[in-house]
Amino acid sequence: MAKYKKEKSKTPAIKKIKLLISVVNKSKALFYIDLLEQFEINVQLVANGKGTANHEMLQYLGLANTDKAVIFSFVREEKVKEVLTTLQEKFEKVKNGKGIAFTIPLSSIIGVFSYQLLGNITR
């Protein structure tokens, strides 16, 4: 009986991808987009948003502008902790740079090319 050697798979391991959603002041959107690119995030979508605080609350807090940018970024799971830590530091230290960020797991992506593009994954 011949013994067969198991061949190592040439398929790279699947790397999970998460959707990162960041809500920031519209005036700081480009700053955060550039910041996120440092983490090998190559697909980002930006949508305009509006804050929901009422006029009295805005006056009390001394805020005039409620224009927001919602940034949708696709990030590999192994980079999520580092990305969120960096965003938290910037939210605390950058003038008018407050924001919120969170991730949502993606359960499936159709197509190898789409997966590689969104995850910035090369062969």
Jmol script that loads the backbone (N, CA, C; Angstrom):
load data "model"
ATOM      1  N   MET A   1       0.844  -1.167   0.000  1.00  0.00           N
ATOM      2  CA  MET A   1       0.000   0.000   0.000  1.00  0.00           C
ATOM      3  C   MET A   1       0.894   1.235   0.000  1.00  0.00           C
ATOM      4  N   ALA A   2       0.711   2.048  -0.983  1.00  0.00           N
ATOM      5  CA  ALA A   2       1.544   3.241  -1.128  1.00  0.00           C
ATOM      6  C   ALA A   2       1.054   4.335  -0.192  1.00  0.00           C
ATOM      7  N   LYS A   3       2.013   5.002   0.391  1.00  0.00           N
ATOM      8  CA  LYS A   3       1.666   6.130   1.250  1.00  0.00           C
ATOM      9  C   LYS A   3       1.798   7.409   0.440  1.00  0.00           C
ATOM     10  N   TYR A   4       0.808   8.243   0.567  1.00  0.00           N
ATOM     11  CA  TYR A   4       0.808   9.505  -0.169  1.00  0.00           C
ATOM     12  C   TYR A   4       1.161  10.644   0.772  1.00  0.00           C
ATOM     13  N   LYS A   5       1.998  11.507   0.273  1.00  0.00           N
ATOM     14  CA  LYS A   5       2.338  12.692   1.054  1.00  0.00           C
ATOM     15  C   LYS A   5       1.222  13.717   0.886  1.00  0.00           C
ATOM     16  N   LYS A   6       0.877  14.310   1.968  1.00  0.00           N
ATOM     17  CA  LYS A   6      -0.107  15.383   1.890  1.00  0.00           C
ATOM     18  C   LYS A   6       0.577  16.620   1.346  1.00  0.00           C
ATOM     19  N   GLU A   7      -0.005  17.167   0.328  1.00  0.00           N
ATOM     20  CA  GLU A   7       0.549  18.407  -0.223  1.00  0.00           C
ATOM     21  C   GLU A   7       0.035  19.582   0.581  1.00  0.00           C
ATOM     22  N   LYS A   8       0.917  20.526   0.808  1.00  0.00           N
ATOM     23  CA  LYS A   8       0.497  21.748   1.484  1.00  0.00           C
ATOM     24  C   LYS A   8      -0.365  22.554   0.533  1.00  0.00           C
ATOM     25  N   SER A   9      -1.411  23.099   1.072  1.00  0.00           N
ATOM     26  CA  SER A   9      -2.326  23.886   0.260  1.00  0.00           C
ATOM     27  C   SER A   9      -1.659  25.175  -0.183  1.00  0.00           C
ATOM     28  N   LYS A  10      -1.840  25.512  -1.445  1.00  0.00           N
ATOM     29  CA  LYS A  10      -1.278  26.751  -1.967  1.00  0.00           C
ATOM     30  C   LYS A  10      -2.230  27.919  -1.743  1.00  0.00           C
ATOM     31  N   THR A  11      -3.401  27.620  -1.220  1.00  0.00           N
ATOM     32  CA  THR A  11      -4.381  28.664  -0.948  1.00  0.00           C
ATOM     33  C   THR A  11      -4.015  29.348   0.359  1.00  0.00           C
ATOM     34  N   PRO A  12      -3.881  30.678   0.342  1.00  0.00           N
ATOM     35  CA  PRO A  12      -3.550  31.377   1.589  1.00  0.00           C
ATOM     36  C   PRO A  12      -4.702  31.287   2.589  1.00  0.00           C
ATOM     37  N   ALA A  13      -4.370  31.395   3.861  1.00  0.00           N
ATOM     38  CA  ALA A  13      -5.385  31.338   4.905  1.00  0.00           C
ATOM     39  C   ALA A  13      -6.367  32.496   4.748  1.00  0.00           C
ATOM     40  N   ILE A  14      -7.611  32.221   5.053  1.00  0.00           N
ATOM     41  CA  ILE A  14      -8.649  33.239   4.964  1.00  0.00           C
ATOM     42  C   ILE A  14      -8.454  34.234   6.115  1.00  0.00           C
ATOM     43  N   LYS A  15      -8.395  35.497   5.764  1.00  0.00           N
ATOM     44  CA  LYS A  15      -8.282  36.551   6.769  1.00  0.00           C
ATOM     45  C   LYS A  15      -9.645  37.226   6.880  1.00  0.00           C
ATOM     46  N   LYS A  16     -10.158  37.286   8.086  1.00  0.00           N
ATOM     47  CA  LYS A  16     -11.474  37.880   8.285  1.00  0.00           C
ATOM     48  C   LYS A  16     -11.390  39.395   8.108  1.00  0.00           C
ATOM     49  N   ILE A  17     -12.484  39.951   7.614  1.00  0.00           N
ATOM     50  CA  ILE A  17     -12.577  41.391   7.367  1.00  0.00           C
ATOM     51  C   ILE A  17     -13.756  41.940   8.161  1.00  0.00           C
ATOM     52  N   LYS A  18     -13.583  43.123   8.705  1.00  0.00           N
ATOM     53  CA  LYS A  18     -14.664  43.791   9.423  1.00  0.00           C
ATOM     54  C   LYS A  18     -14.949  45.138   8.778  1.00  0.00           C
ATOM     55  N   LEU A  19     -16.172  45.590   8.935  1.00  0.00           N
ATOM     56  CA  LEU A  19     -16.570  46.914   8.476  1.00  0.00           C
ATOM     57  C   LEU A  19     -16.394  47.867   9.646  1.00  0.00           C
ATOM     58  N   LEU A  20     -15.535  48.852   9.471  1.00  0.00           N
ATOM     59  CA  LEU A  20     -15.293  49.880  10.483  1.00  0.00           C
ATOM     60  C   LEU A  20     -16.136  51.089  10.127  1.00  0.00           C
ATOM     61  N   ILE A  21     -16.942  51.536  11.070  1.00  0.00           N
ATOM     62  CA  ILE A  21     -17.768  52.724  10.863  1.00  0.00           C
ATOM     63  C   ILE A  21     -17.288  53.799  11.824  1.00  0.00           C
ATOM     64  N   SER A  22     -16.888  54.939  11.262  1.00  0.00           N
ATOM     65  CA  SER A  22     -16.391  56.070  12.060  1.00  0.00           C
ATOM     66  C   SER A  22     -17.272  57.271  11.765  1.00  0.00           C
ATOM     67  N   VAL A  23     -17.757  57.912  12.820  1.00  0.00           N
ATOM     68  CA  VAL A  23     -18.552  59.133  12.671  1.00  0.00           C
ATOM     69  C   VAL A  23     -17.723  60.271  13.251  1.00  0.00           C
ATOM     70  N   VAL A  24     -17.375  61.230  12.404  1.00  0.00           N
ATOM     71  CA  VAL A  24     -16.496  62.331  12.804  1.00  0.00           C
ATOM     72  C   VAL A  24     -17.057  63.656  12.288  1.00  0.00           C
ATOM     73  N   ASN A  25     -16.505  64.752  12.794  1.00  0.00           N
ATOM     74  CA  ASN A  25     -16.880  66.063  12.258  1.00  0.00           C
ATOM     75  C   ASN A  25     -16.504  66.115  10.782  1.00  0.00           C
ATOM     76  N   LYS A  26     -17.379  66.685   9.985  1.00  0.00           N
ATOM     77  CA  LYS A  26     -17.158  66.727   8.543  1.00  0.00           C
ATOM     78  C   LYS A  26     -15.839  67.409   8.192  1.00  0.00           C
ATOM     79  N   SER A  27     -15.466  68.417   8.949  1.00  0.00           N
ATOM     80  CA  SER A  27     -14.225  69.148   8.677  1.00  0.00           C
ATOM     81  C   SER A  27     -12.973  68.299   8.908  1.00  0.00           C
ATOM     82  N   LYS A  28     -13.100  67.192   9.632  1.00  0.00           N
ATOM     83  CA  LYS A  28     -11.953  66.326   9.936  1.00  0.00           C
ATOM     84  C   LYS A  28     -11.974  65.023   9.137  1.00  0.00           C
ATOM     85  N   ALA A  29     -12.910  64.876   8.215  1.00  0.00           N
ATOM     86  CA  ALA A  29     -13.054  63.616   7.472  1.00  0.00           C
ATOM     87  C   ALA A  29     -11.771  63.232   6.735  1.00  0.00           C
ATOM     88  N   LEU A  30     -11.172  64.161   6.005  1.00  0.00           N
ATOM     89  CA  LEU A  30      -9.949  63.848   5.258  1.00  0.00           C
ATOM     90  C   LEU A  30      -8.802  63.442   6.181  1.00  0.00           C
ATOM     91  N   PHE A  31      -8.726  64.081   7.340  1.00  0.00           N
ATOM     92  CA  PHE A  31      -7.692  63.729   8.318  1.00  0.00           C
ATOM     93  C   PHE A  31      -7.834  62.256   8.715  1.00  0.00           C
ATOM     94  N   TYR A  32      -9.062  61.827   9.027  1.00  0.00           N
ATOM     95  CA  TYR A  32      -9.273  60.449   9.465  1.00  0.00           C
ATOM     96  C   TYR A  32      -9.140  59.452   8.315  1.00  0.00           C
ATOM     97  N   ILE A  33      -9.530  59.838   7.113  1.00  0.00           N
ATOM     98  CA  ILE A  33      -9.333  58.955   5.956  1.00  0.00           C
ATOM     99  C   ILE A  33      -7.843  58.695   5.752  1.00  0.00           C
ATOM    100  N   ASP A  34      -7.036  59.754   5.802  1.00  0.00           N
ATOM    101  CA  ASP A  34      -5.580  59.598   5.663  1.00  0.00           C
ATOM    102  C   ASP A  34      -5.008  58.752   6.802  1.00  0.00           C
ATOM    103  N   LEU A  35      -5.488  58.965   8.008  1.00  0.00           N
ATOM    104  CA  LEU A  35      -5.021  58.201   9.167  1.00  0.00           C
ATOM    105  C   LEU A  35      -5.301  56.708   8.968  1.00  0.00           C
ATOM    106  N   LEU A  36      -6.493  56.383   8.513  1.00  0.00           N
ATOM    107  CA  LEU A  36      -6.871  54.978   8.335  1.00  0.00           C
ATOM    108  C   LEU A  36      -6.082  54.287   7.227  1.00  0.00           C
ATOM    109  N   GLU A  37      -5.660  55.030   6.229  1.00  0.00           N
ATOM    110  CA  GLU A  37      -4.875  54.445   5.146  1.00  0.00           C
ATOM    111  C   GLU A  37      -3.547  53.874   5.644  1.00  0.00           C
ATOM    112  N   GLN A  38      -3.051  54.359   6.766  1.00  0.00           N
ATOM    113  CA  GLN A  38      -1.809  53.847   7.343  1.00  0.00           C
ATOM    114  C   GLN A  38      -1.935  52.395   7.799  1.00  0.00           C
ATOM    115  N   PHE A  39      -3.167  51.903   7.942  1.00  0.00           N
ATOM    116  CA  PHE A  39      -3.412  50.544   8.417  1.00  0.00           C
ATOM    117  C   PHE A  39      -3.801  49.609   7.271  1.00  0.00           C
ATOM    118  N   GLU A  40      -3.298  49.910   6.075  1.00  0.00           N
ATOM    119  CA  GLU A  40      -3.541  49.102   4.882  1.00  0.00           C
ATOM    120  C   GLU A  40      -5.023  48.993   4.552  1.00  0.00           C
ATOM    121  N   ILE A  41      -5.755  50.061   4.812  1.00  0.00           N
ATOM    122  CA  ILE A  41      -7.170  50.127   4.440  1.00  0.00           C
ATOM    123  C   ILE A  41      -7.223  50.861   3.115  1.00  0.00           C
ATOM    124  N   ASN A  42      -7.625  50.137   2.068  1.00  0.00           N
ATOM    125  CA  ASN A  42      -7.604  50.785   0.756  1.00  0.00           C
ATOM    126  C   ASN A  42      -8.991  51.049   0.184  1.00  0.00           C
ATOM    127  N   VAL A  43     -10.054  50.637   0.881  1.00  0.00           N
ATOM    128  CA  VAL A  43     -11.410  50.941   0.426  1.00  0.00           C
ATOM    129  C   VAL A  43     -12.135  51.662   1.549  1.00  0.00           C
ATOM    130  N   GLN A  44     -12.522  52.909   1.264  1.00  0.00           N
ATOM    131  CA  GLN A  44     -13.263  53.714   2.229  1.00  0.00           C
ATOM    132  C   GLN A  44     -14.375  54.459   1.493  1.00  0.00           C
ATOM    133  N   LEU A  45     -15.524  54.509   2.109  1.00  0.00           N
ATOM    134  CA  LEU A  45     -16.659  55.242   1.561  1.00  0.00           C
ATOM    135  C   LEU A  45     -17.063  56.295   2.583  1.00  0.00           C
ATOM    136  N   VAL A  46     -17.407  57.476   2.114  1.00  0.00           N
ATOM    137  CA  VAL A  46     -17.781  58.557   3.028  1.00  0.00           C
ATOM    138  C   VAL A  46     -19.194  59.027   2.690  1.00  0.00           C
ATOM    139  N   ALA A  47     -20.012  59.157   3.723  1.00  0.00           N
ATOM    140  CA  ALA A  47     -21.373  59.672   3.563  1.00  0.00           C
ATOM    141  C   ALA A  47     -21.532  60.879   4.477  1.00  0.00           C
ATOM    142  N   ASN A  48     -22.268  61.864   4.024  1.00  0.00           N
ATOM    143  CA  ASN A  48     -22.544  63.029   4.858  1.00  0.00           C
ATOM    144  C   ASN A  48     -23.625  62.677   5.869  1.00  0.00           C
ATOM    145  N   GLY A  49     -23.497  63.240   7.053  1.00  0.00           N
ATOM    146  CA  GLY A  49     -24.476  62.998   8.110  1.00  0.00           C
ATOM    147  C   GLY A  49     -24.783  64.281   8.843  1.00  0.00           C
ATOM    148  N   LYS A  50     -25.725  64.205   9.746  1.00  0.00           N
ATOM    149  CA  LYS A  50     -26.142  65.359  10.541  1.00  0.00           C
ATOM    150  C   LYS A  50     -26.312  64.885  11.969  1.00  0.00           C
ATOM    151  N   GLY A  51     -25.754  65.634  12.911  1.00  0.00           N
ATOM    152  CA  GLY A  51     -25.911  65.304  14.318  1.00  0.00           C
ATOM    153  C   GLY A  51     -27.359  65.454  14.748  1.00  0.00           C
ATOM    154  N   THR A  52     -27.735  64.782  15.837  1.00  0.00           N
ATOM    155  CA  THR A  52     -29.137  64.772  16.247  1.00  0.00           C
ATOM    156  C   THR A  52     -29.435  65.608  17.495  1.00  0.00           C
ATOM    157  N   ALA A  53     -28.443  66.247  18.063  1.00  0.00           N
ATOM    158  CA  ALA A  53     -28.686  67.042  19.280  1.00  0.00           C
ATOM    159  C   ALA A  53     -29.580  68.234  18.958  1.00  0.00           C
ATOM    160  N   ASN A  54     -30.456  68.561  19.901  1.00  0.00           N
ATOM    161  CA  ASN A  54     -31.347  69.706  19.674  1.00  0.00           C
ATOM    162  C   ASN A  54     -30.603  71.026  19.888  1.00  0.00           C
ATOM    163  N   HIS A  55     -31.220  72.120  19.470  1.00  0.00           N
ATOM    164  CA  HIS A  55     -30.584  73.439  19.484  1.00  0.00           C
ATOM    165  C   HIS A  55     -30.142  73.847  20.893  1.00  0.00           C
ATOM    166  N   GLU A  56     -30.975  73.590  21.901  1.00  0.00           N
ATOM    167  CA  GLU A  56     -30.636  73.974  23.283  1.00  0.00           C
ATOM    168  C   GLU A  56     -29.387  73.233  23.768  1.00  0.00           C
ATOM    169  N   MET A  57     -29.318  71.964  23.465  1.00  0.00           N
ATOM    170  CA  MET A  57     -28.163  71.162  23.886  1.00  0.00           C
ATOM    171  C   MET A  57     -26.892  71.663  23.191  1.00  0.00           C
ATOM    172  N   LEU A  58     -26.989  71.968  21.910  1.00  0.00           N
ATOM    173  CA  LEU A  58     -25.828  72.478  21.169  1.00  0.00           C
ATOM    174  C   LEU A  58     -25.333  73.789  21.770  1.00  0.00           C
ATOM    175  N   GLN A  59     -26.246  74.698  22.128  1.00  0.00           N
ATOM    176  CA  GLN A  59     -25.843  75.965  22.746  1.00  0.00           C
ATOM    177  C   GLN A  59     -25.181  75.720  24.091  1.00  0.00           C
ATOM    178  N   TYR A  60     -25.738  74.824  24.870  1.00  0.00           N
ATOM    179  CA  TYR A  60     -25.190  74.513  26.187  1.00  0.00           C
ATOM    180  C   TYR A  60     -23.768  73.973  26.066  1.00  0.00           C
ATOM    181  N   LEU A  61     -23.531  73.122  25.083  1.00  0.00           N
ATOM    182  CA  LEU A  61     -22.212  72.518  24.897  1.00  0.00           C
ATOM    183  C   LEU A  61     -21.254  73.407  24.114  1.00  0.00           C
ATOM    184  N   GLY A  62     -21.765  74.511  23.583  1.00  0.00           N
ATOM    185  CA  GLY A  62     -20.925  75.418  22.818  1.00  0.00           C
ATOM    186  C   GLY A  62     -20.584  74.890  21.438  1.00  0.00           C
ATOM    187  N   LEU A  63     -21.462  74.094  20.887  1.00  0.00           N
ATOM    188  CA  LEU A  63     -21.241  73.517  19.564  1.00  0.00           C
ATOM    189  C   LEU A  63     -22.146  74.215  18.553  1.00  0.00           C
ATOM    190  N   ALA A  64     -21.594  74.544  17.410  1.00  0.00           N
ATOM    191  CA  ALA A  64     -22.394  75.213  16.398  1.00  0.00           C
ATOM    192  C   ALA A  64     -22.638  74.319  15.189  1.00  0.00           C
ATOM    193  N   ASN A  65     -21.675  73.494  14.856  1.00  0.00           N
ATOM    194  CA  ASN A  65     -21.743  72.711  13.628  1.00  0.00           C
ATOM    195  C   ASN A  65     -22.124  71.268  13.931  1.00  0.00           C
ATOM    196  N   THR A  66     -23.194  70.789  13.304  1.00  0.00           N
ATOM    197  CA  THR A  66     -23.606  69.406  13.501  1.00  0.00           C
ATOM    198  C   THR A  66     -23.345  68.553  12.262  1.00  0.00           C
ATOM    199  N   ASP A  67     -22.644  69.098  11.268  1.00  0.00           N
ATOM    200  CA  ASP A  67     -22.340  68.333  10.061  1.00  0.00           C
ATOM    201  C   ASP A  67     -21.332  67.239  10.391  1.00  0.00           C
ATOM    202  N   LYS A  68     -21.655  66.026  10.004  1.00  0.00           N
ATOM    203  CA  LYS A  68     -20.808  64.863  10.293  1.00  0.00           C
ATOM    204  C   LYS A  68     -20.443  64.148   9.006  1.00  0.00           C
ATOM    205  N   ALA A  69     -19.388  63.376   9.082  1.00  0.00           N
ATOM    206  CA  ALA A  69     -19.002  62.470   8.003  1.00  0.00           C
ATOM    207  C   ALA A  69     -19.022  61.068   8.596  1.00  0.00           C
ATOM    208  N   VAL A  70     -19.652  60.148   7.886  1.00  0.00           N
ATOM    209  CA  VAL A  70     -19.679  58.750   8.295  1.00  0.00           C
ATOM    210  C   VAL A  70     -18.747  58.019   7.333  1.00  0.00           C
ATOM    211  N   ILE A  71     -17.664  57.471   7.879  1.00  0.00           N
ATOM    212  CA  ILE A  71     -16.649  56.809   7.066  1.00  0.00           C
ATOM    213  C   ILE A  71     -16.812  55.293   7.229  1.00  0.00           C
ATOM    214  N   PHE A  72     -17.027  54.613   6.109  1.00  0.00           N
ATOM    215  CA  PHE A  72     -17.132  53.158   6.087  1.00  0.00           C
ATOM    216  C   PHE A  72     -15.814  52.621   5.535  1.00  0.00           C
ATOM    217  N   SER A  73     -15.110  51.834   6.341  1.00  0.00           N
ATOM    218  CA  SER A  73     -13.804  51.302   5.951  1.00  0.00           C
ATOM    219  C   SER A  73     -13.803  49.790   6.133  1.00  0.00           C
ATOM    220  N   PHE A  74     -13.083  49.100   5.276  1.00  0.00           N
ATOM    221  CA  PHE A  74     -12.945  47.654   5.392  1.00  0.00           C
ATOM    222  C   PHE A  74     -11.553  47.358   5.915  1.00  0.00           C
ATOM    223  N   VAL A  75     -11.492  46.680   7.067  1.00  0.00           N
ATOM    224  CA  VAL A  75     -10.218  46.452   7.749  1.00  0.00           C
ATOM    225  C   VAL A  75     -10.081  44.972   8.106  1.00  0.00           C
ATOM    226  N   ARG A  76      -8.866  44.457   7.960  1.00  0.00           N
ATOM    227  CA  ARG A  76      -8.609  43.074   8.360  1.00  0.00           C
ATOM    228  C   ARG A  76      -8.720  42.946   9.875  1.00  0.00           C
ATOM    229  N   GLU A  77      -9.254  41.825  10.305  1.00  0.00           N
ATOM    230  CA  GLU A  77      -9.536  41.613  11.719  1.00  0.00           C
ATOM    231  C   GLU A  77      -8.302  41.779  12.609  1.00  0.00           C
ATOM    232  N   GLU A  78      -7.131  41.351  12.128  1.00  0.00           N
ATOM    233  CA  GLU A  78      -5.934  41.433  12.978  1.00  0.00           C
ATOM    234  C   GLU A  78      -5.485  42.878  13.215  1.00  0.00           C
ATOM    235  N   LYS A  79      -6.005  43.827  12.452  1.00  0.00           N
ATOM    236  CA  LYS A  79      -5.628  45.233  12.619  1.00  0.00           C
ATOM    237  C   LYS A  79      -6.670  46.051  13.393  1.00  0.00           C
ATOM    238  N   VAL A  80      -7.809  45.452  13.708  1.00  0.00           N
ATOM    239  CA  VAL A  80      -8.920  46.183  14.322  1.00  0.00           C
ATOM    240  C   VAL A  80      -8.529  46.821  15.643  1.00  0.00           C
ATOM    241  N   LYS A  81      -7.893  46.075  16.532  1.00  0.00           N
ATOM    242  CA  LYS A  81      -7.544  46.606  17.855  1.00  0.00           C
ATOM    243  C   LYS A  81      -6.618  47.830  17.727  1.00  0.00           C
ATOM    244  N   GLU A  82      -5.617  47.713  16.865  1.00  0.00           N
ATOM    245  CA  GLU A  82      -4.669  48.819  16.664  1.00  0.00           C
ATOM    246  C   GLU A  82      -5.375  50.044  16.065  1.00  0.00           C
ATOM    247  N   VAL A  83      -6.259  49.809  15.122  1.00  0.00           N
ATOM    248  CA  VAL A  83      -7.001  50.912  14.481  1.00  0.00           C
ATOM    249  C   VAL A  83      -7.881  51.620  15.499  1.00  0.00           C
ATOM    250  N   LEU A  84      -8.654  50.861  16.276  1.00  0.00           N
ATOM    251  CA  LEU A  84      -9.554  51.476  17.254  1.00  0.00           C
ATOM    252  C   LEU A  84      -8.789  52.220  18.353  1.00  0.00           C
ATOM    253  N   THR A  85      -7.653  51.673  18.768  1.00  0.00           N
ATOM    254  CA  THR A  85      -6.825  52.348  19.775  1.00  0.00           C
ATOM    255  C   THR A  85      -6.309  53.683  19.236  1.00  0.00           C
ATOM    256  N   THR A  86      -5.834  53.681  17.997  1.00  0.00           N
ATOM    257  CA  THR A  86      -5.334  54.911  17.377  1.00  0.00           C
ATOM    258  C   THR A  86      -6.446  55.935  17.222  1.00  0.00           C
ATOM    259  N   LEU A  87      -7.618  55.484  16.773  1.00  0.00           N
ATOM    260  CA  LEU A  87      -8.747  56.413  16.631  1.00  0.00           C
ATOM    261  C   LEU A  87      -9.138  57.022  17.978  1.00  0.00           C
ATOM    262  N   GLN A  88      -9.168  56.199  19.014  1.00  0.00           N
ATOM    263  CA  GLN A  88      -9.511  56.707  20.346  1.00  0.00           C
ATOM    264  C   GLN A  88      -8.525  57.789  20.791  1.00  0.00           C
ATOM    265  N   GLU A  89      -7.241  57.553  20.562  1.00  0.00           N
ATOM    266  CA  GLU A  89      -6.226  58.553  20.921  1.00  0.00           C
ATOM    267  C   GLU A  89      -6.451  59.854  20.155  1.00  0.00           C
ATOM    268  N   LYS A  90      -6.740  59.750  18.867  1.00  0.00           N
ATOM    269  CA  LYS A  90      -6.961  60.954  18.052  1.00  0.00           C
ATOM    270  C   LYS A  90      -8.239  61.660  18.466  1.00  0.00           C
ATOM    271  N   PHE A  91      -9.294  60.918  18.800  1.00  0.00           N
ATOM    272  CA  PHE A  91     -10.546  61.536  19.247  1.00  0.00           C
ATOM    273  C   PHE A  91     -10.319  62.373  20.505  1.00  0.00           C
ATOM    274  N   GLU A  92      -9.387  61.940  21.353  1.00  0.00           N
ATOM    275  CA  GLU A  92      -9.113  62.651  22.601  1.00  0.00           C
ATOM    276  C   GLU A  92      -8.154  63.822  22.427  1.00  0.00           C
ATOM    277  N   LYS A  93      -7.235  63.749  21.457  1.00  0.00           N
ATOM    278  CA  LYS A  93      -6.159  64.735  21.365  1.00  0.00           C
ATOM    279  C   LYS A  93      -6.312  65.773  20.260  1.00  0.00           C
ATOM    280  N   VAL A  94      -7.013  65.455  19.179  1.00  0.00           N
ATOM    281  CA  VAL A  94      -7.118  66.370  18.042  1.00  0.00           C
ATOM    282  C   VAL A  94      -8.202  67.406  18.309  1.00  0.00           C
ATOM    283  N   LYS A  95      -7.862  68.680  18.087  1.00  0.00           N
ATOM    284  CA  LYS A  95      -8.836  69.747  18.290  1.00  0.00           C
ATOM    285  C   LYS A  95      -9.987  69.569  17.301  1.00  0.00           C
ATOM    286  N   ASN A  96     -11.217  69.615  17.809  1.00  0.00           N
ATOM    287  CA  ASN A  96     -12.435  69.383  17.016  1.00  0.00           C
ATOM    288  C   ASN A  96     -12.391  68.030  16.310  1.00  0.00           C
ATOM    289  N   GLY A  97     -11.706  67.081  16.921  1.00  0.00           N
ATOM    290  CA  GLY A  97     -11.544  65.768  16.302  1.00  0.00           C
ATOM    291  C   GLY A  97     -12.344  64.671  16.969  1.00  0.00           C
ATOM    292  N   LYS A  98     -13.331  65.045  17.751  1.00  0.00           N
ATOM    293  CA  LYS A  98     -14.137  64.040  18.451  1.00  0.00           C
ATOM    294  C   LYS A  98     -14.861  63.150  17.457  1.00  0.00           C
ATOM    295  N   GLY A  99     -15.156  61.935  17.893  1.00  0.00           N
ATOM    296  CA  GLY A  99     -15.876  61.026  17.029  1.00  0.00           C
ATOM    297  C   GLY A  99     -16.207  59.733  17.741  1.00  0.00           C
ATOM    298  N   ILE A 100     -16.757  58.829  16.971  1.00  0.00           N
ATOM    299  CA  ILE A 100     -17.091  57.507  17.483  1.00  0.00           C
ATOM    300  C   ILE A 100     -16.741  56.501  16.392  1.00  0.00           C
ATOM    301  N   ALA A 101     -16.278  55.322  16.803  1.00  0.00           N
ATOM    302  CA  ALA A 101     -15.914  54.289  15.838  1.00  0.00           C
ATOM    303  C   ALA A 101     -16.263  52.926  16.413  1.00  0.00           C
ATOM    304  N   PHE A 102     -16.719  52.040  15.538  1.00  0.00           N
ATOM    305  CA  PHE A 102     -17.040  50.675  15.934  1.00  0.00           C
ATOM    306  C   PHE A 102     -16.941  49.774  14.710  1.00  0.00           C
ATOM    307  N   THR A 103     -16.888  48.461  14.949  1.00  0.00           N
ATOM    308  CA  THR A 103     -16.778  47.518  13.835  1.00  0.00           C
ATOM    309  C   THR A 103     -17.972  46.572  13.822  1.00  0.00           C
ATOM    310  N   ILE A 104     -18.225  46.048  12.629  1.00  0.00           N
ATOM    311  CA  ILE A 104     -19.258  45.045  12.422  1.00  0.00           C
ATOM    312  C   ILE A 104     -18.600  43.906  11.637  1.00  0.00           C
ATOM    313  N   PRO A 105     -18.756  42.662  12.107  1.00  0.00           N
ATOM    314  CA  PRO A 105     -18.156  41.559  11.356  1.00  0.00           C
ATOM    315  C   PRO A 105     -18.889  41.337  10.035  1.00  0.00           C
ATOM    316  N   LEU A 106     -18.142  40.968   9.006  1.00  0.00           N
ATOM    317  CA  LEU A 106     -18.733  40.606   7.724  1.00  0.00           C
ATOM    318  C   LEU A 106     -18.768  39.085   7.650  1.00  0.00           C
ATOM    319  N   SER A 107     -19.924  38.523   7.379  1.00  0.00           N
ATOM    320  CA  SER A 107     -20.034  37.065   7.359  1.00  0.00           C
ATOM    321  C   SER A 107     -19.718  36.472   5.994  1.00  0.00           C
ATOM    322  N   SER A 108     -19.836  37.267   4.935  1.00  0.00           N
ATOM    323  CA  SER A 108     -19.488  36.741   3.617  1.00  0.00           C
ATOM    324  C   SER A 108     -19.240  37.877   2.638  1.00  0.00           C
ATOM    325  N   ILE A 109     -18.406  37.580   1.668  1.00  0.00           N
ATOM    326  CA  ILE A 109     -18.116  38.503   0.576  1.00  0.00           C
ATOM    327  C   ILE A 109     -18.136  37.663  -0.695  1.00  0.00           C
ATOM    328  N   ILE A 110     -18.846  38.126  -1.694  1.00  0.00           N
ATOM    329  CA  ILE A 110     -18.959  37.358  -2.925  1.00  0.00           C
ATOM    330  C   ILE A 110     -17.794  37.702  -3.849  1.00  0.00           C
ATOM    331  N   GLY A 111     -17.039  36.699  -4.229  1.00  0.00           N
ATOM    332  CA  GLY A 111     -15.968  36.852  -5.205  1.00  0.00           C
ATOM    333  C   GLY A 111     -14.602  37.034  -4.580  1.00  0.00           C
ATOM    334  N   VAL A 112     -13.645  36.324  -5.146  1.00  0.00           N
ATOM    335  CA  VAL A 112     -12.267  36.380  -4.668  1.00  0.00           C
ATOM    336  C   VAL A 112     -11.694  37.777  -4.871  1.00  0.00           C
ATOM    337  N   PHE A 113     -11.953  38.375  -6.030  1.00  0.00           N
ATOM    338  CA  PHE A 113     -11.415  39.707  -6.303  1.00  0.00           C
ATOM    339  C   PHE A 113     -11.955  40.726  -5.300  1.00  0.00           C
ATOM    340  N   SER A 114     -13.248  40.664  -5.010  1.00  0.00           N
ATOM    341  CA  SER A 114     -13.848  41.589  -4.034  1.00  0.00           C
ATOM    342  C   SER A 114     -13.209  41.409  -2.667  1.00  0.00           C
ATOM    343  N   TYR A 115     -13.029  40.152  -2.273  1.00  0.00           N
ATOM    344  CA  TYR A 115     -12.404  39.852  -0.986  1.00  0.00           C
ATOM    345  C   TYR A 115     -10.987  40.418  -0.919  1.00  0.00           C
ATOM    346  N   GLN A 116     -10.210  40.201  -1.967  1.00  0.00           N
ATOM    347  CA  GLN A 116      -8.832  40.691  -1.983  1.00  0.00           C
ATOM    348  C   GLN A 116      -8.779  42.211  -1.989  1.00  0.00           C
ATOM    349  N   LEU A 117      -9.674  42.849  -2.709  1.00  0.00           N
ATOM    350  CA  LEU A 117      -9.710  44.314  -2.758  1.00  0.00           C
ATOM    351  C   LEU A 117     -10.088  44.898  -1.405  1.00  0.00           C
ATOM    352  N   LEU A 118     -11.184  44.419  -0.820  1.00  0.00           N
ATOM    353  CA  LEU A 118     -11.650  44.966   0.452  1.00  0.00           C
ATOM    354  C   LEU A 118     -10.668  44.723   1.589  1.00  0.00           C
ATOM    355  N   GLY A 119     -10.006  43.566   1.571  1.00  0.00           N
ATOM    356  CA  GLY A 119      -9.059  43.239   2.640  1.00  0.00           C
ATOM    357  C   GLY A 119      -7.635  43.657   2.360  1.00  0.00           C
ATOM    358  N   ASN A 120      -7.390  44.287   1.193  1.00  0.00           N
ATOM    359  CA  ASN A 120      -6.047  44.657   0.785  1.00  0.00           C
ATOM    360  C   ASN A 120      -5.126  43.448   0.914  1.00  0.00           C
ATOM    361  N   ILE A 121      -5.572  42.337   0.313  1.00  0.00           N
ATOM    362  CA  ILE A 121      -4.866  41.059   0.420  1.00  0.00           C
ATOM    363  C   ILE A 121      -4.250  40.737  -0.934  1.00  0.00           C
ATOM    364  N   THR A 122      -2.950  40.474  -0.920  1.00  0.00           N
ATOM    365  CA  THR A 122      -2.252  40.090  -2.152  1.00  0.00           C
ATOM    366  C   THR A 122      -1.919  38.618  -2.065  1.00  0.00           C
ATOM    367  N   ARG A 123      -1.709  38.019  -3.191  1.00  0.00           N
ATOM    368  CA  ARG A 123      -1.405  36.580  -3.210  1.00  0.00           C
ATOM    369  C   ARG A 123      -0.039  36.282  -2.729  1.00  0.00           C
TER     370      ARG A 123
END
end "model"
wireframe off; spacefill off
backbone 0.3
color backbone group
